[in-house]
């Protein structure tokens, strides 16, 4: 007689079945005891009740840890006949060997200490180091000082959070006002984001709190009066069909790295993976009911059954009814360890942030027909990220400590991404030259001139848009999600740096740096300027040139303070200051 197949119940169904006994338990035993002050029922608690009495975040982490046990084995780490700081370098170097690049036998050199110092300060806390911080690092003779500096910067939690917050504000379209130009915004998440980065909240927990009404810390959408009509504002917008499909497109782009917006009206023209019906099924998870099949504003079919778009082993096949239950369902499946796109998308974003190009490009267009430049490395990083508790700092630390990150910039080896040739290889023999963001530039100028920068003085906290910030690609508003800013330069930016009042005031306003150089001889002044602005000693030629400018009245006019300001302006407008190299 054949054995009957064992029916495995999904975890969500199990938790639902256990909810009723919990309610009976609470009403029968816990509530009467709380009211009468009776002692505990017994010394030992059944593990079932411990599970159910956990708060939703604890239950979320418990579910995640159980699902992690089902991950496939890790990708093997390649053997490498060359220098490597960690596993990342082994994957990168293995590709050099596989295609017989000269770098395999003659590895590129590491960057200098001053270059590393400036690079890692800008990458971790979003500003250049102060003069004192520069001198302390350059005078340190410890062979392990780079690793120690990375750890120290990651431990500066307020500044670390200050640097990450504006990126994620733009990624989720956080806006200080609920209504912008008569259009509802996706809510103000600045303080919420900052607190999560200060506390180093696991990434999957943070995303689940953004989506799931059951999670503590969730900021629910609010109703606001617009022209007499109650209108929803918040990250989850689903008052109308259009609101709902836009919310789904945002979630797909930001957290799955998948551009699916084109499929909201018709089958995607460029990516066969996204037919409209598949997208509408996904979008149905963000509304209280299944969505009608509307093509180009015309209804052509009945409701499309809601469904998660990727097959996840062991996950329920059909979502529950009701808005909150569907959002809970969507958050669980989106962040599930067996959903390969969630973790790969965020580690790819980290890789691009620190190396200049992603392992897959564009970072918002993860697609099956364009493989990553290093698929094994991407898979390994994603798995390592998950098994270390979705800890962003763990993966950041891994990248920053790699030899790959610490290589010297070499324009002849710099990788490029061409949308007309998506399959062109990338080797990461050199970091990519990266233009400072508006926040990095303005905050660094303030750090140089004042030799101090408080969290409250950072540019991302300023709501107003200015000609300088706009010329540096900071958006005037955040009505649309954005995970990338333009790195192009234009005439308007050059004019603002040359003649702009705001940039002039930032540099020429007397501050701690100019005060500290008073009474010093010119050679000492020049040395301090270079250490404070470019975080390195001047060359002999640079020293002679700036010394001549500061002392020879024929080369300029004005007071000594104005001359010092001119020298500072020249250094802070130079390419070396404006870019991370």
Rosetta blueprint (number, residue, H / E / L):
1 X L
2 X L
3 X L
4 X L
5 X L
6 X L
7 X L
8 X L
9 X L
10 X L
11 X H
12 X H
13 X H
14 X H
15 X H
16 X H
17 X H
18 X H
19 X H
20 X H
21 X H
22 X H
23 X H
24 X H
25 X H
26 X H
27 X H
28 X H
29 X H
30 X H
31 X H
32 X H
33 X H
34 X H
35 X H
36 X H
37 X L
38 X L
39 X L
40 X L
41 X L
42 X L
43 X L
44 X L
45 X L
46 X L
47 X H
48 X H
49 X H
50 X H
51 X H
52 X H
53 X H
54 X L
55 X L
56 X H
57 X H
58 X H
59 X H
60 X H
61 X H
62 X H
63 X H
64 X H
65 X H
66 X H
67 X H
68 X H
69 X L
70 X L
71 X L
72 X L
73 X L
74 X L
75 X L
76 X L
77 X L
78 X L
79 X L
80 X L
81 X L
82 X L
83 X L
84 X L
85 X L
86 X L
87 X H
88 X H
89 X H
90 X H
91 X H
92 X H
93 X H
94 X H
95 X H
96 X H
97 X H
98 X H
99 X L
100 X L
101 X L
102 X H
103 X H
104 X H
105 X H
106 X L
107 X L
108 X L
109 X L
110 X E
111 X L
112 X L
113 X H
114 X H
115 X H
116 X H
117 X H
118 X H
119 X H
120 X H
121 X H
122 X H
123 X H
124 X H
125 X L
126 X L
127 X L
128 X L
129 X L
130 X L
131 X H
132 X H
133 X H
134 X H
135 X H
136 X H
137 X H
138 X H
139 X H
140 X L
141 X L
142 X L
143 X L
144 X L
145 X H
146 X H
147 X H
148 X H
149 X H
150 X H
151 X H
152 X H
153 X H
154 X H
155 X L
156 X L
157 X H
158 X H
159 X H
160 X H
161 X H
162 X H
163 X H
164 X H
165 X H
166 X H
167 X H
168 X H
169 X H
170 X H
171 X H
172 X L
173 X L
174 X L
175 X L
176 X L
177 X L
178 X L
179 X E
180 X E
181 X L
182 X L
183 X E
184 X E
185 X L
186 X L
187 X L
188 X L
189 X L
190 X H
191 X H
192 X H
193 X H
194 X H
195 X H
196 X H
197 X H
198 X H
199 X L
200 X L
201 X L
202 X L
203 X H
204 X H
205 X H
206 X H
207 X H
208 X H
209 X H
210 X H
211 X H
212 X L
213 X L
214 X L
215 X L
216 X L
217 X L
218 X L
219 X L
220 X L
221 X L
222 X E
223 X E
224 X E
225 X E
226 X E
227 X L
228 X L
229 X E
230 X E
231 X E
232 X E
233 X E
234 X L
235 X L
236 X L
237 X L
238 X L
239 X L
240 X L
241 X H
242 X H
243 X H
244 X H
245 X H
246 X H
247 X H
248 X H
249 X H
250 X H
251 X H
252 X H
253 X H
254 X H
255 X H
256 X H
257 X L
258 X L
259 X L
260 X L
261 X H
262 X H
263 X H
264 X H
265 X L
266 X L
267 X L
268 X L
269 X L
270 X L
271 X L
272 X L
273 X L
274 X L
275 X L
276 X H
277 X H
278 X H
279 X H
280 X H
281 X H
282 X H
283 X H
284 X H
285 X H
286 X H
287 X L
288 X L
289 X L
290 X L
291 X E
292 X E
293 X E
294 X E
295 X E
296 X L
297 X L
298 X E
299 X E
300 X E
301 X E
302 X E
303 X E
304 X E
305 X L
306 X L
307 X L
308 X L
309 X L
310 X L
311 X L
312 X L
313 X L
314 X L
315 X L
316 X L
317 X L
318 X L
319 X L
320 X L
321 X L
322 X L
323 X H
324 X H
325 X H
326 X H
327 X H
328 X H
329 X H
330 X H
331 X H
332 X H
333 X H
334 X H
335 X L
336 X L
337 X L
338 X L
339 X L
340 X H
341 X H
342 X H
343 X H
344 X H
345 X H
346 X H
347 X H
348 X H
349 X H
350 X H
351 X H
352 X H
353 X H
354 X H
355 X H
356 X L
357 X L
358 X L
359 X L
360 X L
361 X L
362 X L
363 X L
364 X L
365 X L
366 X L
367 X L
368 X L
369 X L
370 X L
371 X L
372 X L
373 X L
374 X L
375 X H
376 X H
377 X H
378 X H
379 X H
380 X H
381 X H
382 X H
383 X H
384 X H
385 X H
386 X H
387 X H
388 X L
389 X L
390 X L
391 X L
392 X H
393 X H
394 X H
395 X H
396 X H
397 X H
398 X H
399 X H
400 X H
401 X H
402 X L
403 X L
404 X L
405 X L
406 X L
407 X E
408 X L
409 X L
410 X L
411 X L
412 X L
413 X L
414 X L
415 X L
416 X L
417 X L
418 X L
419 X L
420 X L
421 X L
422 X L
423 X L
424 X L
425 X L
426 X L
427 X L
428 X L
429 X L
430 X L
431 X L
432 X L
433 X L
434 X E
435 X E
436 X L
437 X L
438 X H
439 X H
440 X H
441 X H
442 X H
443 X H
444 X H
445 X H
446 X H
447 X H
448 X H
449 X H
450 X H
451 X L
452 X L
453 X L
454 X L
455 X H
456 X H
457 X H
458 X L
459 X H
460 X H
461 X H
462 X L
463 X L
464 X L
465 X L
466 X L
467 X H
468 X H
469 X H
470 X H
471 X H
472 X L
473 X L
474 X L
475 X L
476 X L
477 X L
478 X L
479 X L
480 X L
481 X L
482 X L
483 X L
484 X L
485 X L
486 X L
487 X L
488 X L
489 X L
490 X L
491 X H
492 X H
493 X H
494 X H
495 X H
496 X H
497 X H
498 X H
499 X H
500 X L
501 X H
502 X H
503 X H
504 X H
505 X H
506 X H
507 X H
508 X H
509 X L
510 X L
511 X L
512 X H
513 X H
514 X H
515 X H
516 X H
517 X H
518 X L
519 X L
520 X L
521 X L
522 X H
523 X H
524 X H
525 X H
526 X H
527 X H
528 X H
529 X H
530 X H
531 X H
532 X H
533 X H
534 X L
535 X L
536 X L
537 X L
538 X L
539 X L
540 X H
541 X H
542 X H
543 X H
544 X H
545 X H
546 X H
547 X H
548 X H
549 X H
550 X H
551 X H
552 X L
553 X H
554 X H
555 X H
556 X L
557 X L
558 X L
559 X L
560 X H
561 X H
562 X H
563 X H
564 X H
565 X H
566 X H
567 X H
568 X H
569 X H
570 X H
571 X H
572 X H
573 X L
574 X L
575 X H
576 X H
577 X H
578 X H
579 X E
580 X E
581 X L
